[in-house]
Amino acid sequence: MFYLLSWFAVASLLALWSGAAWALHAVAAWSMSNAGALSGAAADFSISVLPYWLAPWVPAEWVQAVPQWLAGLGSLVDSLLQAAPALADGLTVAAWLIWGAGSVLLLLLGAGLHLLIAVWRRPGGGTSGTRPGSSLAAG
C-alpha cells in the first residue's frame, strides 16, 4: 500500500513538473517569437526623474545621470529584443534538457522512497539489534 502511495505521489509530481515545463516553454517561446515587434517600444521608454520622495535622499549627480543610464539601457534591451527570435530554437533544446533533468530527479526520489519503505517494512523495522519477539530488558 505504501509503495502505491509513494509512486502515486511521484507520478503526480512528475505530471505537475511536465505541465509547468510545458507552460513555461509555451510562454517563453511566444514572447521570444513576438519580441521583434516590441523592440521599438523599448527604445522609447525613458524616465526623466527619480520618484519625488527619493530625490532628497540621492545626490544631484545621480538624479541627472539616471535618464542617460536608462537611454543606454533602452538601446541594450532593444538589441536583445531584436536578437530574441533567433534564440527560440535553443529555447526548445534547453526546455527539454531541464525537463529531463527534473524528471530523472523525480524518478530517483521515487526509487529512494521505494527503498526507504522496503527497509522500513523489513522484519525488524530497521531497528538495530532487536528482533521481533525479543525483549530489550532480557539479559
C-alpha positions as CSV (number, residue, x, y, z in Angstrom):
1,M,0.0,0.0,0.0
2,F,2.8,2.4,0.9
3,Y,4.6,1.6,-2.4
4,L,1.5,2.5,-4.3
5,L,1.1,5.8,-2.4
6,S,4.7,6.8,-2.9
7,W,4.7,6.1,-6.6
8,F,1.4,7.8,-7.0
9,A,2.9,10.9,-5.3
10,V,5.9,10.7,-7.6
11,A,3.7,10.3,-10.7
12,S,1.6,13.3,-9.6
13,L,4.8,15.4,-9.1
14,L,6.0,14.3,-12.5
15,A,2.7,15.4,-14.1
16,L,2.9,18.8,-12.3
17,W,6.5,19.2,-13.4
18,S,5.7,18.3,-17.0
19,G,2.7,20.7,-17.1
20,A,4.8,23.5,-15.6
21,A,7.7,22.9,-18.0
22,W,5.3,22.9,-21.0
23,A,3.5,26.1,-19.9
24,L,6.7,28.0,-19.2
25,H,8.2,26.9,-22.5
26,A,5.0,28.0,-24.3
27,V,5.1,31.4,-22.7
28,A,8.8,31.8,-23.3
29,A,8.5,30.7,-27.0
30,W,5.6,33.0,-27.6
31,S,7.4,36.0,-26.0
32,M,10.6,35.3,-27.9
33,S,8.8,35.0,-31.2
34,N,7.0,38.3,-30.7
35,A,9.9,40.1,-29.2
36,G,10.9,41.7,-32.5
37,A,7.6,43.7,-32.5
38,L,8.4,45.1,-29.1
39,S,11.9,46.3,-30.0
40,G,10.7,49.8,-30.9
41,A,8.9,50.2,-27.7
42,A,12.0,49.6,-25.6
43,A,13.9,52.5,-27.2
44,D,11.1,54.9,-26.5
45,F,10.9,54.1,-22.8
46,S,12.6,56.6,-20.5
47,I,12.2,58.1,-17.1
48,S,13.2,61.7,-16.8
49,V,13.4,61.9,-13.0
50,L,13.5,59.7,-9.9
51,P,10.4,59.5,-7.8
52,Y,9.7,62.7,-5.9
53,W,10.1,61.0,-2.5
54,L,13.6,59.6,-3.4
55,A,15.1,62.9,-4.8
56,P,16.1,64.4,-1.4
57,W,18.0,61.2,-0.4
58,V,20.0,60.9,-3.7
59,P,22.9,63.1,-4.8
60,A,22.1,65.6,-7.6
61,E,24.6,63.9,-9.9
62,W,22.8,60.7,-9.7
63,V,19.4,62.4,-10.5
64,Q,20.9,63.8,-13.6
65,A,22.6,60.5,-14.6
66,V,19.5,58.3,-14.4
67,P,18.0,59.4,-17.7
68,Q,21.3,58.9,-19.5
69,W,21.7,55.5,-18.0
70,L,18.2,54.5,-18.9
71,A,18.7,55.7,-22.5
72,G,21.7,53.3,-22.7
73,L,19.8,50.5,-21.1
74,G,17.0,51.1,-23.6
75,S,19.3,50.6,-26.6
76,L,20.7,47.4,-25.0
77,V,17.2,46.0,-24.4
78,D,16.3,46.9,-28.0
79,S,19.3,45.0,-29.4
80,L,18.4,42.0,-27.2
81,L,14.8,42.0,-28.3
82,Q,15.9,42.1,-32.0
83,A,18.1,39.0,-31.4
84,A,15.5,37.1,-29.4
85,P,13.6,35.4,-32.3
86,A,16.9,33.8,-33.4
87,L,17.3,32.2,-29.9
88,A,13.9,30.5,-29.9
89,D,15.3,27.2,-31.3
90,G,17.8,27.0,-28.5
91,L,15.0,27.6,-26.0
92,T,13.3,24.3,-27.0
93,V,16.5,22.3,-26.5
94,A,17.1,24.0,-23.1
95,A,13.5,23.2,-22.1
96,W,13.8,19.5,-23.0
97,L,17.1,19.3,-21.1
98,I,15.7,21.0,-18.0
99,W,12.6,18.9,-18.1
100,G,14.6,15.7,-18.5
101,A,16.9,16.5,-15.6
102,G,13.9,17.3,-13.3
103,S,12.2,14.1,-14.4
104,V,15.3,12.0,-13.6
105,L,15.5,13.6,-10.2
106,L,11.8,12.8,-9.5
107,L,12.3,9.2,-10.5
108,L,15.3,9.0,-8.2
109,L,13.1,10.3,-5.5
110,G,10.6,7.6,-6.2
111,A,13.3,4.9,-6.1
112,G,14.6,6.3,-2.8
113,L,11.1,6.3,-1.3
114,H,10.7,2.7,-2.6
115,L,14.0,1.7,-0.9
116,L,13.1,3.5,2.3
117,I,9.7,1.7,2.5
118,A,11.4,-1.6,1.8
119,V,13.9,-1.0,4.7
120,W,11.1,0.2,7.0
121,R,8.9,-2.9,6.2
122,R,11.7,-5.4,6.6
123,P,11.3,-7.6,9.7
124,G,12.8,-5.7,12.5
125,G,11.6,-2.4,11.0
126,G,15.0,-1.0,10.6
127,T,15.8,-1.1,14.3
128,S,19.3,-2.2,15.1
129,G,20.0,-5.3,17.2
130,T,16.4,-6.2,18.0
131,R,14.3,-8.9,16.6
132,P,10.5,-9.3,16.7
133,G,9.5,-11.0,19.9
134,S,12.8,-10.3,21.8
135,S,12.8,-8.2,24.9
136,L,15.2,-5.4,25.5
137,A,15.0,-5.9,29.2
138,A,16.0,-9.6,29.0
139,G,19.6,-10.4,29.8
